[in-house]
C-alpha cells in the first residue's frame, strides 16, 4: 500500500496545504510519494525531496504544466496511478480543480474534505457546515482523497532525503489554455497560512472602514479576512472571504469584528485556537463560539485596540 500526494506549488515554492496532505497520508502504513508537475520547477522538486517522511518525488517538468491546468495534470496522475492505492491533494482551489478529474479518469468516487483518517478505507469529513461529522467508507480499489488542511498539522519541510525520479509528461490535452491571472498583492500573510486573522463583517458598513482593520493587522502581522456578507456587499474582494464557501482557516488567533456569526462563516473559522468577537449585538451567534467577546461599538473599540498596540 503506497500513497501519492499531489504537490501544490507556483513553480518556485511549495504551498503549505501540501504539507498537511502529507501528514494525512502518513496516517496509513506504506510509503508516501509526491507528484510534482511544473515548468522550470527543479528547485521545487529539490525542496519536495526534503519533506520529512517522503521517500520518492515523481517530477514531471514540461511547459504544459506551467499554469497547473487540471486538464493537463489529471492525465499525468492517471499515467502513474497504477502503483498507488491512495491519491491525496489539499481540499483547496487546487485540489478541488484537479481531483474530480482524477476520480473521473480512474472511475472511482472521490472522498472530499476529510478531517480524520480511521483506516485505509474509512475517513471522517465534516457535513452540514461542520455541525456533524460523517464517517465514510470506500470500497473502491483506489481512493482519491482531498484533505482539509486545517485538520492536520503540517509535515516538517526539512529532514527528509527522498529520491527524485523524472517522469515524462503526458502531453498537452488541448482542452483548455491559460490566458492570465489577476492576483491581489499584499505584504500580509495569506489567509490560510496566517497565524493571526482579523476579519470584518457587514457591521463594517463600507469598504473604506476596513482600513481600521488593516491598521491593526499591520501591527499584529496578521491577515485580513471578511464574512460573505461583507464580500457580497462589495466591501472587499472575494479572496478575503472566510467560510464554507470561502477559505477554511484555523489560525492561532481569529478576531471577528462586526460579524454576526452566520453558520456558513462559523464553518470556516470555528477551529481557530482562540476566537475574539467584537459586536454591538450581545445575542449575535458569534459569541457562542468565541473564547472572548466584547459587546460594543466597533468604531470605538477597533481604534482603541490599534492605539493599545503602539
C-alpha positions, 0 to 999 in steps of 0.5 A: 500500500503506497500513497501519492500526494499531489504537490501544490506549488507556483513553480518556485515554492511549495504551498503549505496545504501540501504539507498537511496532505502529507501528514494525512497520508502518513496516517496509513502504513506504506510509503508516501510519494509526491507528484510534482508537475511544473515548468522550470520547477527543479528547485521545487522538486529539490525542496519536495525531496526534503519533506520529512517522511517522503521517500520518492518525488515523481517530477514531471517538468514540461511547459504544459504544466506551467499554469497547473491546468487540471486538464493537463495534470489529471492525465499525468496522475492517471499515467502513474496511478497504477502503483498507488492505492491512495491519491491525496491533494489539499481540499483547496482551489487546487485540489478541488480543480484537479481531483474530480478529474482524477476520480473521473479518469480512474472511475472511482468516487472521490472522498472530499474534505476529510478531517480524520483518517480511521483506516485505509478505507474509512475517513471522517469529513465534516457535513452540514457546515461542520455541525456533524461529522460523517464517517465514510467508507470506500470500497473502491480499489483506489481512493482519491482523497482531498484533505482539509488542511486545517485538520492536520498539522503540517509535515516538517519541510526539512529532514527528509532525503527522498529520491527524485525520479523524472517522469515524462509528461503526458502531453498537452490535452488541448482542452483548455489554455491559460490566458492570465491571472489577476492576483491581489498583492499584499505584504500580509500573510495569506489567509490560510497560512496566517497565524493571526486573522482579523476579519470584518463583517457587514457591521463594517458598513463600507469598504473604506472602514476596513482600513481600521482593520488593516491598521491593526493587522499591520501591527499584529502581522496578521491577515485580513479576512471578511464574512460573505456578507461583507464580500457580497456587499462589495466591501472587499474582494472575494479572496478575503472571504472566510467560510464554507464557501470561502477559505477554511482557516484555523489560525492561532488567533481569529478576531471577528469584528462586526460579524454576526456569526452566520453558520456558513462563516462559523464553518470556516473559522470555528477551529481557530485556537482562540476566537475574539468577537467584537459586536454591538449585538450581545445575542449575535451567534458569534459569541457562542463560539468565541473564547472572548467577546466584547459587546460594543461599538466597533468604531470605538473599540477597533481604534482603541485596540490599534492605539493599545498596540503602539 
